[in-house]
Amino acid sequence: MGRPHVMVIPYPAQGHVLPLMSFSRYLASQGIQVTFVNTEFNHNRIINSLSKSSRDDHVVDGIKLVSIPDGLDDSPEERNVPGMLSESVLHFMPTKVEELIERMISETSGAVISCFVADQSLGWAMEVAAKFGIRRAAFCPAAAASMVLGFSIQKLVYDGLIDYDGTPNVNKTIQLSPGMPEMETDKLVWVCLKNKDSQRNIFQLMLQNNKSIESTDWLLCNSVFELEAAAFEQSPKILPIGPIGLAHHSLEEGSMSLGSFLPEDRDCLDWLDRQIPGSVIYIAFGSYGVMGKVQLEELAIGIELTKRPVLWVTSGGDQPPMRVGSGQVIVVKWAPQREVLLHRAIGCFVSHCGWNSTLEGVQSGIPFLCIPYFADQFINKTYICNVWKIGLGFEQDERGIISRLEVKRKIDEIMRDNGEFKKRAIKIKEIVMKNVVKDGISYENLNKFVNWIKTEVN
């Protein structure tokens, strides 16, 4: 019996690449050969962020890194528009993936891929794999509730809540099933991009994905059953395997950042070592962080008013207007977030509520302060604040701005001495950790998937 070979392809954005890379590292640790397909643009960023000793032959941790073009130029103006990327993903990349598979087959004189694992956002990849008779699995790097929302699109149209192109017909709060997080129609995943072209592209991608995913052998989700039981019960085909970053937590920490588009600033860990336990405000808004100048200033001043130490990651936005260098504030471009959140010095996490950040905060037992701005982040915020009750949102003033006094008030509340948010966060952490050890739901689902790959090798 030959060694199984899995091809993995993420949606070309940082928040999708990282969990699929963690998944690939887990598969490689189980003796499975992995080929990881990035766009050329992202592939080059990942290679450049690695140490020189890790770049040889583009094979890292037993994972072969390969690339395909995405049809976009390298200008930030084009690449920072989510709708532009989605259009490329929908119309340009499928042919390139097909050509890559054909090339791999011809170079080895026969089929070499046991299974094709594609980001759930790339439904067309399932169709490409089916053309070659390759078994396939879809991987959702977001919450199961986000996937259930996608599956519910036709019903939302039928009920008159949204138009055929995804535009809301009414502004109201909806709940897809009892126990699921409430959602506002003007903040649905595809709506809150605030751009008609972007909305249309994302919506079309989701519609196509619904059809393509029906033919998958597996539908895996980087989540935990108990965290969103209602969503998993609504769509039983979705199998929780998360948090996938914990599946290989026994591996060496040195390559935990594989898949990062930017090199990590590890000096901030030394700085954290010098801080009082539970005292530091950690601020990070992901790789797409976008905040207006006025809001950024109010946030910075509000945080300064707390007189607490701050670690601020600026990868996706402008430099915060804070007095850096006093020892009270440290600003970095990109941080080893998993290690930061596990550090004893961290007291709370001011976050955009991307799903990766949400899971990393949850598995570290850290309370949140939430500033979502698009896509699934509003669903995640609802989980954090209303379902799990381990964080707070901010109220906006009449200008639509979170004021400096509101920032100070909420930080003081979340870090108050009685620690109610912290106590609940620790309980949620215990639930999560129970799932990734032997007999846990996520552990068992991962095991079943790996065994399926190994037993189905021709």
C-alpha positions, -999 to +999 in steps of 0.1 A: +000+000+000+014+034-010+017+064+013-014+086+011-011+120-005-034+149+003-036+181-017-048+211+004-060+245-010-071+274+011-090+305+001-061+330-005-064+351+027-044+349+060-073+339+081-079+309+058-043+299+052-033+295+088-060+270+100-056+249+068-018+249+074-024+237+110-046+210+095-019+201+070+007+199+098-015+175+117-020+153+086+018+153+080+024+143+117+002+112+110+025+101+081+004+116+053+022+133+024+008+169+019+010+193-010-002+228+000-014+251-028-011+289-023-014+317-048+020+329-060+015+362-041+008+345-007+033+317-014+061+342-017+051+360+015+051+328+034+085+317+021+099+352+029+086+351+064+104+318+071+139+315+084+164+307+056+171+273+070+133+264+066+131+274+029+150+246+013+131+230-015+099+246-002+093+216+020+085+225+057+074+200+083+069+174+056+045+198+037+054+207+001+045+243-006+035+249-043+018+279-060-005+290-087-012+325-102-044+343-091-047+368-120-043+399-098-015+424-099+005+431-068-009+466-061-025+470-026-054+488-042-065+457-061-055+431-035-072+448-005-107+447-020-124+415-009-147+415-039-117+416-064-101+386-047-134+367-047-138+374-084-104+360-091-111+330-069-143+323-087-133+329-123-095+326-127-081+300-101-102+269-111-084+265-144-050+269-127-057+243-101-069+219-128-036+225-147-016+219-116-032+185-110-028+175-147+009+185-144+014+164-112-003+134-128+018+136-160+050+140-140+044+108-120+027+088-148-005+083-129-028+095-102-009+107-071-036+123-050-055+103-025-077+131-013-083+168-021-090+190+009-103+225-001-114+255+018-152+254+021-152+289+004-138+272-028-167+250-038-154+248-074-124+229-061-147+200-053-158+199-089-122+200-102-113+171-079-144+151-090-132+155-127-101+135-118-120+110-096-102+123-065-119+119-031-127+152-015-132+170+018-143+205+025-127+224+054-145+253+070-121+277+088-150+297+103-178+289+128-204+263+119-230+290+123-214+308+093-218+277+072-254+272+083-261+308+073-247+300+038-269+268+036-299+290+046-297+315+017-325+300-003-348+301+027-339+337+034-348+346-002-380+326+000-390+343+032-385+377+016-357+387+040-331+391+013-332+398-025-319+373-052-285+391-051-282+390-013-294+426-006-315+427+026-352+436+021-357+444+057-335+454+087-343+429+114-327+404+138-331+368+128-323+334+144-318+304+121-328+280+148-333+281+186-299+283+204-281+297+174-266+333+176-290+360+165-279+378+133-288+412+119-298+413+082-277+443+075-246+425+089-249+392+071-215+378+059-218+391+024-237+423+032-213+441+055-186+446+029-204+479+021-196+475-016-222+463-042-196+445-064-179+428-034-213+418-021-223+403-054-191+383-058-191+369-022-228+360-025-223+342-059-194+324-044-215+312-015-244+301-037-220+281-059-203+266-028-237+252-016-241+232-048-205+220-050-202+209-013-232+185-017-208+160-034-180+161-008-171+130+012-164+150+043-174+185+056-150+194+084-152+225+106-126+242+127-149+244+157-160+226+189-194+209+192-203+223+227-194+259+216-222+259+190-242+227+194-274+243+179-255+250+146-241+214+144-275+200+152-290+221+124-266+207+098-254+172+111-231+167+081-208+193+095-182+176+117-163+196+143-125+190+145-113+221+162-095+240+174-072+225+148-042+244+162-045+223+194-045+190+174-007+193+170+001+212+202+027+186+211+048+195+180+077+219+182+067+255+187+094+267+163+072+262+133+038+271+148+039+302+126+041+283+093+016+300+070+021+335+083+024+362+057+046+383+079+076+374+102+066+373+139+081+398+164+091+375+192+107+402+213+072+411+226+072+378+246+103+390+265+084+422+272+054+403+285+076+383+308+083+416+327+046+425+332+024+418+361+001+387+355-033+396+340-023+433+336-018+436+298-043+447+272-036+428+240-050+445+208-050+429+174-075+433+145-063+407+121-046+410+087-074+431+072-077+455+102-093+488+089-102+516+113-108+553+106-084+579+119-109+593+144-118+559+158-082+549+160-074+580+180-104+575+204-094+539+210-058+548+217-066+577+241-092+555+259-066+528+264-041+553+277-066+565+302-067+531+318-030+534+326-025+497+319+003+481+298-005+475+261+007+452+234-008+464+200-004+445+167-007+468+137-005+444+107-037+454+091-039+492+098-022+524+108+001+530+137-019+539+168-012+575+180+002+564+214+033+573+233+055+543+225+088+538+243+078+545+279+077+508+286+039+510+290+031+504+254+047+481+228+036+481+191+046+453+167+037+445+131+029+408+137+029+387+169+030+350+177-006+353+188-012+319+202+018+322+225+009+358+234-027+348+244-014+319+265+010+343+284+002+349+320+005+386+316-025+390+292-056+403+309-080+409+280-081+407+242-094+437+221-102+419+189-120+421+155-135+387+163-121+368+134-127+331+140-090+322+144-086+349+170-118+339+186-107+303+190-072+313+201-087+336+228-112+309+239-086+282+242-064+305+263-092+315+287-090+352+279-120+377+281-127+397+250-136+433+240-151+431+206-148+455+176-161+435+146-161+452+112-171+427+084-180+392+073-185+365+100-170+387+127-205+399+139-216+363+143-185+355+164-191+386+185-226+374+193-212+341+204-186+358+226-209+384+242-244+368+242-239+330+241-207+322+259-207+356+279-169+359+280-167+394+265-183+428+259-190+449+229-187+487+227-215+512+223-211+538+196-220+575+201-241+597+178-211+599+153-210+561+150-177+563+170-167+544+201-156+572+224-125+572+246-146+571+278-165+541+265-132+524+258-119+530+293-152+521+309-154+487+292-117+478+297-121+486+334-153+465+336-138+434+318-106+435+340-124+442+373-111+424+403-140+401+408-131+385+374-166+372+364-156+373+327-123+355+334-141+328+354-165+321+325-136+322+300-117+295+320-149+273+320-152+277+282-115+269+279-120+236+298-148+226+274-126+233+244-096+214+258-118+183+266-126+180+229-090+177+216-079+149+239-086+112+235-124+104+235-131+141+227-155+148+198-130+168+178-102+142+185-124+113+174-136+131+142-100+139+132-090+102+138-119+090+117-108+113+088-071+102+090-081+065+091-104+070+061-075+085+041-051+057+050-076+029+044-088+043+011-053+045-005-053+024-037 
